[in-house]
Amino acid sequence: MKLDKMKAIVEGLLFIVGDEGIDSKQIADVLQISEIVAVELIENLKADYTKKSRGIDLVEVAGVYQLTTKREHAEYFKRLVESPTTSTLSQAALETLAIIAYKQPITRAEIEEIRGVKTERPLSTLMSKSLIKEVGRAEGTGRAYLYGTTKDFLEYFGLKTLDELPPLPEKLNEEDIRQEEADLFFEKFQETFTE
């Protein structure tokens, strides 16, 4: 295998493992090479990242290697985190969050049954924003993860406890729901043709 291809694979491995990191033995096992060659690959990749034009570094922490951002760019990362646009949630994420808040603990399959669509991406978004977390495993086949809200969820929405969530409507009239959906459709339809 060529050096460039091996470096690309190591880079992909580093990306996949994220904060957990990966050690040289694991890299050697995956690439089916000696550990000495794996260390040389890592050092070669490190040299690539030390160039001024690169935005990430390859570091060794506690015996494992991981990708990190460069310190000299910290002020820009801080701006991104503090930017109000990064704190908004999509409609899908909000729907998923509402279901979890009211029905927790709940599995992904149960959420998808309620929403009628896949929820992998909204769950990932909500987890990355620390609004939900895995709170256990369901009983039975597969032992699916159960999701619940976090302390950050309460802080984000200004709640002391989940008991402060607004009550759900008693029962929605199906005709009202269909009318609301139709109104939304026609509103979007008109926006499309008036632009």
Protein Blocks (a to p, Z undefined) as FASTA:
>chain_A
ZZklmmmmmmmmmmmnmmnopafklmmmmnopafklmmmmmmmmmmmmmpmkbcbdcdde
ehiacddddfklmmmmmmmmmpmklmpccfklmmmmmmmmmmpccdfklmmmmnopafkl
mmmmmmmnopaccfbdcedehiaacddddfklmmmnopablklpccddfbdcfklmmmmm
mmmmmmmmmmmmmZZ
